[in-house]
């Protein structure tokens, strides 16, 4: 597969997934070439952010990649310019604070809350309150 006219990377969904969630490879060395899954923690380097809801396995996933603009869902309040990481098992994003741990949404399992962010998804382009959709410059990066 190549890039589309929009510049989004066309991939396939390994499962149904919501819009505006970070996605990563299905599995290293998997037979599922060009297939992505929604990410729920910071232990996998994200490829980018899924830009549309995908109802079924194998559906087309248009993924905004490094250097492109997408949206995220705020798991906690954050400011413009904040580096964000996955902060909830539903893929919502929180700011990475000085400790390297994203601000965690309530109800997140302790195992997820205790893990320092290993990989950022990008940089917030606007302030956001918990639950808001906010624009992101997609910039996957290792932070610890």
PyMOL commands that set and color helices and strands:
alter all, ss='L'
color gray80, all
select helices_A, chain A and resi 110-113
alter helices_A, ss='H'
color red, helices_A
select strands_A, chain A and resi 9-13+22-25+35-38+48-50+60-64+69-73+83-86+93-95+119-124+133-142
alter strands_A, ss='S'
color yellow, strands_A
deselect
rebuild
show_as cartoon
